[in-house]
Amino acid sequence: MRLGKIVLVSGGLLAAMLIGFIVLRFGGALSQEGNPAPILSAIAKLEYSDESHMRFGATDNGSRYVSANSGQDRYAPVKAYMKQYGWSFKEQMGSGLMFERNGQSSVIETRLYSKHYYLWDIPNEVIS
């Protein structure tokens, strides 16, 4: 009986520590994009992979990605992604990155999710 209580208390403490870590790490960002579960799942996969970005969702208009916010060229994953589809980077306008291909232009908007991660959306027409 006593062992069961110890296990229950230990499990509760561990769960509270995990929730506390998530809240401290992501803070107010948890609710800014609606349901945070897909984003947090993609971040966990990103942390344990060698990938520079991770897809976490899709809309009628395109796909959604998350990348780590490295201090130097934090937009390198977006630029590399676009380059593989033949788009060349032209300029940065605030949080938007402008790309060109065959006389067409496209702006990929990025937004900070937390101080450690940022989100970006790729429209369907970019990869077609």
N, C-alpha and C positions, 0 to 999 in steps of 0.2 A: 504494500500500500504506500509506504513512504517513498519507494523508488519511483512509483508512478507519478507522485506529486513532483518529485525532482525533475523527471523527464518533462512533465507538463510545464513547469515553471521555466525550465531551460529552453524549451521550444518557444514559449511565449516571449522570452527575453530575446532570443535569436530573431524572431519575426519582428519585434519592435525595433531592434537594431537595424535590420534590413530596410524597413520602412523609413526609419530615420535617415539612413544613408541616402536613399532615393530622394527623399524630400530635401535634404541638404544639398545634394548634387544638382538637382534640377529645379528646385524651388517653385517659383510661380510659372515656370515653363510647362509644368505638367498639364495645365488646363488650357493653354493658349491655342492648341490645335485640335481641340475636342478630345476624343478618346486617346490617351497617351500610350496605351498598350502596344499598338503596332510600332510606334516610334521607339519605345523603350526596348522592345524585342529586337528591332533592327540595330539599335545602338549596342546591345549585348552581343549580337552576332558580329558587328563591326569591330568591337574590342577584341574578340577572339579570332579574328581572321587577318589576313594580310591585305585585305581590300581597302581601297581609299574611300569607298562610298558603299552604301547599302540601300536597296530599294525597300520601301516600307508600305507603299500603297499605290493605287491607281485611281484615276478619276476618268470621266468621259473625255476630258481634254488631254490627259497625259499621265505620266508616271511621277511618283514622288520619291525623293532620295534624302538621305541624311549623310553628312560627312563630319569628320572631326575638325575642330577649329584650331588648326596648327597656327602658331603665331606668324609665320613667314608668309608664304603664298597659300593662304587658306583656300583659295579658289582653284588651285591646281587640279583637284578631282573633277570639277565641272569642265574646265578647259580640256582635260584629257578625254573626258567622255564625249564632248562635242567634236573634238578632233577626229575621233574614230568614225564619225559619221560625215566627215568631210567639211566641217565648219571651222573657220579660222577666227580666232579671237581678235577683235578690233579695239575695243575700249571698255573701260568700266565707268558706269554712271551711277554713283551711289552704291546701292546694293544690287544693281542690275549689271549683267555682263552682256555686251553686245557681240554677236557673232555674225559672220557673213559666209554665204555659200551660193555660187552661181548667180550673183546679183541679188539674192534675197538676203534679208537680215532678220535676225531673231534676238530677242532680249530674254535672257534667263534671269529671273529674279531669285535672289537668295534672301534668307532671313535667319537671324540668330535664334536658335531654339533655347540654348543656355550658353553660358560663356565657354562651354567645351564643344558644342555641336551646332551646326547650322543645317537648314533644310533648303531644298531647291526642287523645283518642278520642271520637267521636260515636256513640252507640248508634243502631241502625237505627230504633227507635221514635221518636226525637227528630225525624227528618225526615219521618215518615209522617203 
